[in-house]
Amino acid sequence: MERTIRNQSLPSRLLRTPLGMLVWRLVLLYAVLMLCRVAFYLYNATQLGVLSAGEIAPLLTGALKFDTASVVYADGLFILLSLLPFHVRERRWYRGVLYGYYVAVNSLLVVATNLADTVYFRYTQKRFTADEIFFADNDNSLQLVGKFMAENWYLVVLWALLTALLAWGYRRKVHEESLLRGGWPYYVGGTLILALAAGLSIAGMRGGMTRMTRPITLSNATLYTPDSGKANLILSNPFCILRTAGSSGSVKFRQYYSEEELPQLFTPVHQPADSTALNLGNRNIVLFILESMSAEHSAHLCPELYADLPQKGFTPFLDSLMREGLTFRRMYANGTRSIQAMPSVLGSIPSFRTPFVLMPQSLGESRQLPALLTDRGYTTAFFCGSEHGSMGFGAYARSAGVERLVSREDYEARHGTGDFDGYWGIWDEPFLQFMGEELTAMPEPFFATLFTLSSHHPFVVPERYAATLPKGYTKIHQGVAYDDQAFRRFFERFAGEEWFQRTIFVFVADHVSSEKFAEATRTYPGNMHILGFMYTPDGALRGEVTEITQQLDLMPTLLGLTGNREPYFAFGRDVLNEPLRPSWSVSYDGQFRALTDDGTLTLDDAGATVGPTPATPAADSLDRSFRALVQQYYGRIAQKNYTVHD
């Protein structure tokens, strides 16, 4: 037998090594996952719609990424045990354990769960997640499972056939033999192979291994299709279950008000008036989301901080725009993370216990600002100097209706690789210049969003500016000054373009900086106070809004300014045209908070009021409205619907 193996060709011998057999078995698992996906599509084709030829390649690309995560989640232990550099793996009983693990775990966690998804999706419009595992507490759960199995017996047959395929394709009777037979080469070589496999497995779970990579979430599926329904076709389990385990039960909230009473207290459905306070028509919109741009960086917003200091703030150019534009003096973030800012700004959707984009329900039907503007003939794009798909920004932009994503790869295809900052992406100054070039070529009207990167840890600026930009009073101040200069040069270069004069420029921070300067910014609400304003080159927007505003208010206000007449879904308000809606900023930091002109309303996780509230009719009305807002939010999460239709 040994002589026969040694006489085989090298490719054949490689296939019979522990590594070769592991690769074979994982490839077989990918094939089984793809067959489950075909079944999922055929069963739900009416709801998912026809797949065009152009959709197939990106759908398969996305499916491969999510299937890799599912394979590692389900078979990480199998991979480890298959590659342990010890001779025990050659014993019959050990191989039997591996065989039993592979067939049983993949039959249940992979095949059965994905085929259950096939049926489950028709009823809930979402993939099987941790909510169903940890909260399936109905007394008749087993009865229901049996009923569904009987009604869909052909899927049970398919499950049996795919399980048989895994068992047969495992090639249990193949005699595995390492090319490194013994001694130190066996142990050293095996250890190196195991380390490489571990690194690749970690990359597979995360969706990549670059510095910019954030572990992929369900919303990353929208990078490969703008259709939220077809995004579910890309996903697979056990990824969906394990990735949502931390947010299980996130839709639970006390139901204070009846369905009839609730919309009277607060509704996210807006009915625009026949005429708006200020209608600028279908102007272009350029929205800048500024990394860590606390209000305290600005001497215009916080002059008292710099009264006795030699350096008067770190945003002199942005301050000059604020003096000529419409400034929100008391603008507050709705969250503390960049990924929470995206739905707040683009969709007027807050994040409470769990960031909205990390919830499986975020793939529900929505009509956010990019999609609404697209309906009115706008071209839409999202710019970020990081790698395509990194940090989840582009994924959410796609789910919000953005048509085109522009990233580091696009910049480097045009301008080379010399402007990479070594950490996050392209330096903001050259990437802003690149954005201006792209806008000059875009059809009007357009809606473009850019997320800046440079004012962030590790708090560095391009070497040529290190000696000229002010160091400031915290680690981030020089990076803030760099971004301010980058915007000055963007405006200087493109101010003469025709599109520039027809554009509403919107500036808003994602959250406050981790580096605090003023004592007031270390605690609530100062730790949510951010920079926010609008600027029009022709002076159409001027003045100050002194009442409390929030990121959620930007979408409704922009829709009002551009003459929207259609109902829309938003948790914020049109600052210029909806005086009857509450002027507040809502957020969650272990408690639900609503910052108002009269103080802060606070609710605990059960919805009970925390701390004293003013004993006035107005305060009581706001308290009821705030409870209603939270109830509306979780009600919509449960429905997976963020449109004007229930």
HELIX and SHEET records of a PDB file:
HELIX    1   1 GLU A    2  ARG A    6  1                                   5    
HELIX    2   2 LEU A   10  LEU A   15  1                                   6    
HELIX    3   3 PRO A   18  TYR A   43  1                                  26    
HELIX    4   4 ALA A   45  LEU A   48  1                                   4    
HELIX    5   5 ALA A   53  LEU A   83  1                                  31    
HELIX    6   6 HIS A   87  GLU A   90  5                                   4    
HELIX    7   7 ARG A   92  VAL A  105  1                                  14    
HELIX    8   8 ASN A  106  ALA A  112  3                                   7    
HELIX    9   9 THR A  113  THR A  124  1                                  12    
HELIX   10  10 ALA A  130  PHE A  134  1                                   5    
HELIX   11  11 SER A  141  GLU A  151  1                                  11    
HELIX   12  12 TRP A  153  GLY A  169  1                                  17    
HELIX   13  13 GLY A  183  ARG A  206  1                                  24    
HELIX   14  14 LEU A  218  LEU A  223  5                                   6    
HELIX   15  15 SER A  228  ILE A  234  1                                   7    
HELIX   16  16 PHE A  239  ARG A  243  1                                   5    
HELIX   17  17 ALA A  245  SER A  247  5                                   3    
HELIX   18  18 LEU A  262  LEU A  265  1                                   4    
HELIX   19  19 ALA A  295  HIS A  297  5                                   3    
HELIX   20  20 PRO A  303  TYR A  306  5                                   4    
HELIX   21  21 PRO A  316  GLU A  324  1                                   9    
HELIX   22  22 SER A  338  GLY A  347  1                                  10    
HELIX   23  23 PHE A  356  LEU A  358  5                                   3    
HELIX   24  24 PRO A  360  LEU A  363  5                                   4    
HELIX   25  25 LEU A  369  ASP A  375  1                                   7    
HELIX   26  26 SER A  390  GLY A  392  5                                   3    
HELIX   27  27 PHE A  393  SER A  399  1                                   7    
HELIX   28  28 ARG A  408  HIS A  415  1                                   8    
HELIX   29  29 ASP A  428  ALA A  441  1                                  14    
HELIX   30  30 GLU A  463  TYR A  465  5                                   3    
HELIX   31  31 HIS A  477  PHE A  494  1                                  18    
HELIX   32  32 GLU A  498  GLN A  501  1                                   4    
HELIX   33  33 GLU A  519  ARG A  522  5                                   4    
HELIX   34  34 GLY A  526  MET A  528  5                                   3    
HELIX   35  35 GLN A  551  ASP A  553  5                                   3    
HELIX   36  36 LEU A  554  LEU A  561  1                                   8    
HELIX   37  37 PRO A  617  GLN A  639  1                                  23    
SHEET    1   A 2 VAL A 269  HIS A 270  0                                        
SHEET    2   A 2 TYR A 568  PHE A 569 -1                                        
SHEET    1   B 8 ARG A 404  VAL A 406  0                                        
SHEET    2   B 8 THR A 379  CYS A 384  1                                        
SHEET    3   B 8 PHE A 446  PHE A 451  1                                        
SHEET    4   B 8 ASN A 284  LEU A 290  1                                        
SHEET    5   B 8 THR A 503  ALA A 509  1                                        
SHEET    6   B 8 GLY A 532  TYR A 535 -1                                        
SHEET    7   B 8 LEU A 326  TYR A 332 -1                                        
SHEET    8   B 8 HIS A 529  ILE A 530 -1                                        
SHEET    1   C 8 ARG A 404  VAL A 406  0                                        
SHEET    2   C 8 THR A 379  CYS A 384  1                                        
SHEET    3   C 8 PHE A 446  PHE A 451  1                                        
SHEET    4   C 8 ASN A 284  LEU A 290  1                                        
SHEET    5   C 8 THR A 503  ALA A 509  1                                        
SHEET    6   C 8 GLY A 532  TYR A 535 -1                                        
SHEET    7   C 8 LEU A 326  TYR A 332 -1                                        
SHEET    8   C 8 GLY A 543  GLN A 550  1                                        
SHEET    1   D 2 GLU A 365  SER A 366  0                                        
SHEET    2   D 2 ASN A 641  TYR A 642  1                                        
SHEET    1   E 3 TRP A 584  TYR A 588  0                                        
SHEET    2   E 3 PHE A 592  THR A 596 -1                                        
SHEET    3   E 3 GLY A 599  LEU A 603 -1                                        
END                                                                             
